[in-house]
Amino acid sequence: MTPDQSETLSRTLLILLPEIVLSISAATIMVAGPFVRWGRSLWAGLSGAAIIASLVALLAVARYDTTDFVYGAVALNDALSLYARLAFLLTGLILLAMGSNQIGDDRAPEFFGAMLFIVAGSMLVSTANELVFLFVGLELISIPTYLLLYLPRRDRPAQEAATKYFFLSVFSTGLLLFGFAYLYGLTGVTNLKALAYLLHEGEGIITSGNVAFGLIAVVFITAGLGFRVAAVPFHFYAPDVYQGAPTIITALLAWIPKGIGFVAMLRVLTSVVSVGDPMLAERAVFLAWIIAAATLVLGNTVALVQTNLKRLFAYSSIAHAGYLMIGIAVAFATVEDPANLGPNSGAEGIIFYLAAYALMTLGAFGVILLLEGVGERAENIDDLSGLARTRPLLSLAMAICLFSLAGVPPLAGFWGKFLIFASAWNAAPIQGIPSLRLLALIGVLNAAVGAYYYLRIVAAMYYGTPAEASGVADRPRPSWPVVAAIGTCAILSLVLGCIPGPLQTASRQAAVAAIHQPTPGRSDAEAPESETAPREDLAQVRVDATP
């Protein structure tokens, strides 16, 4: 190993210190489980301590600069990496609190260890600067998810959910790898920053003769990641898996795959295509336009007729993937100056929306979990009838999360939708492609449709009659970690809606970092802002980016 390679390895390990802490903790918990008979509360506490330790490690390396070796690094420590990893760690704590009483003592180590591996995999995806490394992160999420689907409950619906998710996930992985192969074939490198640089600066890499190969790469990568975000036409597994899986796993599936799916799209597709060749970018915009419109219409339309809560939230999740795909369509547009994204950016809207979506969807599932934990039915909308009379604070938290999902101001969900729609409305028109303003109008109309089925749940809670009247003394006491998780989600949805500035600033910094292209061979401090890389540096980029 050369001195340069040794330095790169040591710097990469330092960047990945939070993931290393989390992975070692997860492996230790799963290995120790068969030999140590502890209760699930202790295993949950150890898992929470591991996440906090990883959070401390993340804050310790947050200011470590990696801009001078991005073309040879497999992991980045930019703003997108920092904020995405922070979001996954914090939502990991929420999921851990919600799942603290959802498993028996005998299976607790495997359950909590798998959850820690999923959080670690999500963080790896957020930092990935290599196609192979990104794939490793995605698989570190998928494999423990199969275990979680089957571990808490082994009845027939859970088996069906695990089987469907497993086979469709394997199929989507094949599509993703096929797209990666075409992307690698165009440039001969797997480093994502180098890919973007070569597609933008390289002469003859994308021509009218081979633009089809670039489009094939975009199509198959979008298909592979579209399964994870439940976008049409890769959505059909979601309703059955959501309904058949244990509620804590449904909550995890509603957020983690969608979060990592869109972060991966920002890393692999929009950050490469938006600063790459205009011919490829225009075709990518059209593809995202079609997927976004179809996903919005199908998700919101079918959700209108659902009475089962999990199926309703499944189609709601599909619809939210449609809103986020609007941001992807805008982000695919060619960016001339990565440091100046203009007043609105599709990538910025996506990151803000993902943060808001995590809080509001986890809070809603937390309410269902709490009701199930105290022995109350929470399968259908009618089961929540009159809940405000028996559990007023719980109903208030549920209403806040549902209003945020519907995009009602001044909650966080409203600003998420606003930023997405504003980015599409202000996007420059592209000849031969349907207007992005039309896509924004489709999104607004679908948001109005979506508000109906959320308000139907709120109406049932506040205006319905309780199915069974029970005295306060007869109610089992809910688990305090679940109560804390629900309260955190509801309060943050309200606070970030009333004060969206800090989250919007962080989202903008992450969006700029996603498409930032430093000059090869120089740090940002050494290179003038107006200087572009000379053509002779292309060969060095290829060398530096080779694993």
Buried (B, 14 or more C-beta within 10 A) or exposed (E): EEEEEEEBEEBBEBBBBBBBBBBBBBEBBBEBBEEEEBEBEEBBBBBBEBBEBBBEBBEEBBEEEBBBBBBBBBBBBBBBBBBBBBBBBBBBBBBBBBBBBBBEEEBBBBBBBBBBBBBBBBBBBBBBBBBEBBBBBBBBBBBBBBBBBBBBBEEEBBBBBBBBBBEBBEBBBEBBBBBBEBBBEBBEBBBBBBBBBBBBBBEEBBEEEBBEBBBBBBBBBBBBBBBBBBBBEBBBBBBBBBBBBBBBBBBBBBBBBBBBBBBBBBBBBBBBBBBBBEBBBBBBBBBBBBBBBBBBBBBBBBBEEBEBBBBBBBBBBBBBBBBBBBBBBBBBBBBEEBEEBEEBBBBBBBBBBBBBBBBBBBBBBBBBBBBBBBEBEBBBBEBBBBBBBBBEEBBBBBBBBBBBBBBBEBBBBBBBBBBBBBBBBBBEEBEEBBBBBEBBBBBBEBBEBBBEBBBBBBEBBBEBEBEEEEEEEEEEEBBEBBBBBBBBBBBBBBBBBEEBEEBBEBBBBBBBBBBBBBBBBBEEEEBEEEEEBEEEBBEBBBEBBEE
